[in-house]
């Protein structure tokens, strides 16, 4: 069995192993990390040898920590990262390089249609009728997108939304409300087979699926990191928020979508969103205006240039060919707009 895991902000860990009699055997850990002293790698292998195959990530990491010499120094490597690679090997997880990735980047579409396309495309990936897909959104109008379980009245001021001509839609994933304007927002979705995140905890899958965009931001001179559970942050503030939805059926799939602030009209946002003090307190700031630091200021690039560099970065790392929404997918998405995402019943399902 073979498992790989790139430690968030670190290096690649590779594990090869067998399972015999319900225990790990012939364990070999490798990777492009840095580790001192040299024989610490043998201590890691020995710590995992004979471990029950059902041992969870925390249990495997504890075995490694107990076996390492006191003088051990890890750079780009953690005991938990090794443990995750083991769990991915046992789960027969796939890797980014196992797939031919497709890009969808089309003309601006309505907020409700974007919600529907996320559901349709991810279902198609789950059914193996479409390859794993990176979809970059273009917005036809401003919107507030609330999480699947959020209260509509608690999150949105209807008078403010009406005053600014803002549509309110509800997505299928959890998480918080997002304020978007066509020229100020960069949004993308990853629709991936469930096997790509096999062996990862829910929280770890966020970091794993965000890793490529952290690299893309780094290429643009922005030092960014994953901030649990679902933010991408820099020293200057938050720049993006992510959300996920697991889709059952077929082989299973994961929808991971991210909204990034290229620029922001903070006064308008505060006129539309009801951002309470409790929400701000856990972000370490007392002002909603200070929570987000836009990409425009940090990069000095146009929105189009930022998007193009992100796409190029993904293509360099994982390969990417241009695709499109099929006629059948679009028809199903438009039907979902009419029966679900464009209806008051769905939008106000949590009043």
DAWOFEN-V801441 format. One record per helix or strand of 3 or more residues. SS is the DSSP state (helix for helix, strand for strand). FROM is the first residue (numbers start at 0). LEN is the number of residues. If there is no record, write none. Layout:
# DAWOFEN-V801441
SS/FROM/LEN + SS/FROM/LEN
This chain:
# DAWOFEN-V801441
strand/1/5 + strand/11/9 + strand/22/9 + strand/33/3 + helix/39/9 + helix/56/11 + strand/72/3 + helix/78/12 + helix/95/3 + strand/101/4 + helix/110/16 + strand/132/4 + strand/142/4 + helix/151/4 + helix/157/6 + strand/166/4 + strand/177/3 + strand/184/9 + helix/193/4 + helix/201/18 + strand/224/3 + strand/230/4 + strand/236/11 + strand/252/9 + helix/265/7 + helix/276/5 + helix/287/3 + helix/294/5 + helix/302/16 + helix/326/15 + helix/343/4
